[in-house]
Structure formats: structure tokens, C-alpha cells
Amino acid sequence: MFDVACSPSIEFVSTSFFPTGDDKGGLLTGNLTIRGTTRPVTLNVTFNGHTVNPLTKQETLGFSADGHFSRSQFGLTTRGIPPSATTFTSRFKRSFLRRSDFF
């Protein structure tokens, strides 16, 4: 379905962020590219916290995000997957370090 041999990466480029009002998350809109096809998508983002990494002593921010996408919009085939499974869900968690030369 994803054909990682020919298209080994998936790219998301954000275009806007709208806070949801709870100070812990929001909606992150951007362009998702899978197998050379780019479509606008929206991710639900949650701020998981802020801390100083005990090993690197760098400030670290944690986020998680999830979104639901139509396989057909990205040209993903249903080979071996029941036709009723027309969407896929992406969930991920990321940590970001503060660069000392950036702030």
C-alpha cells in the first residue's frame, strides 16, 4: 500500500495552527505528501509538557498528534485490505529541543 521501496518517506509541512482554547492543544493544518501526492490535512495536536532533559540539560517540549485520512486521496491501493477500510489513522509523538543559538 505505501510502497516504501519507491517512496520511502512521508512529509508533512504545516501551514497554520489554531489553538482549541484549553492551552494544551489545537488544530495543525498543513500539506501531507505520500507517494508523491500532496493533500491538505488537519491534525489534532496535544501539548504533552515541558522539561529539561536530564542527560542533555536542554529544554524539551513534547507533543502528540493524530489525524484520519482517506487512502484514495493519496492513491493508496486496497491490495489485501478489505474495501470497507477506506481510511487510515496516523498517530505520532515528538519531542523538540531548544537550540541555544535560536533564542
N, C-alpha and C positions, 0 to 999 in steps of 0.2 A: 504494500500500500504506500509506504513512504519512499521506497526505492533509494535507500541510503547509499548504495553503490554509485548512483549517478548524481544524487543531490544530498550530500552528507550534512548539510546544515539547514537550520530553520532560523529566520531572522525576524525580530520584532523591533520596530522603530517607533517610539512614542511621538504623538503629535499634540496631546493635551491631557490634563489631569483635572478632575472635578472632585473636590472633597465631598464626602457624604454627610458631613456635619457632626460626626461622632469623634473627631480628632484621631481616629485610628485607621481610617481608610478612605477609599474613594474609587472613582472610575477612571481608569487609564485607557485612553483611546490611542490607537496607532495603526500602523500598517504591518500585517503579518505576511511573510513570504515563505511559501512552502513549495518546493519543486518548481521554482521559477514563476509561480503565480502569487501576486500580491493582492490582498484584500484588506479593507479597514475592519478592525475588530475592537471590542471593548473588553477589558479585563477588570475584575473586581479585585482591588488591592487592599491588603491589610498591613498596617504598620505593627510589627511584632516587638519592637523595642530598640533601645539604645544602650550600649555598654562600652566599656573599654576592654579590648581583648587582652586577657591576662598574659598571653605569650608575646604578642607584638607591641602591646601598650598603645595601640591605635584605637581611636574611636570607631565603633562599628554600629551600623544600622541594619536591622533585619526586616525584610518584607516577604509576604507571600502573596500570590495572585492566582486566579483561576478564570477560565473562560470556556465557553462551549461554542464549537464551530461546526459548520456543515462541511462534510468531506467533499461533496460535489463542487463546492465553490473553489476548491483548491485542486480539482482534477484527480482526487484520490479514488482509486478503484475500490470495488467491494469484493475483490477476489478472496474467497474463503470466509467472508464475513456476511452474516445474514443481511438481506436487503433492508430489514427494518432498522438496522444500526446506521442511521444516516448522519449522525453527529459524533464528534469526539470531544473529549474534555482534556484540557491542558491545565495542570497544576504544578506550580514550582515555588521554591523558596530561594531567596537570595540574600546575601549579606554584602554590605558595601563598606569599604574602609575610607576614612577621611584622609585625603592626600594633604600633607603638610604644606606643599607648595601651591595648593589650590585656594586656600582660605587665608 
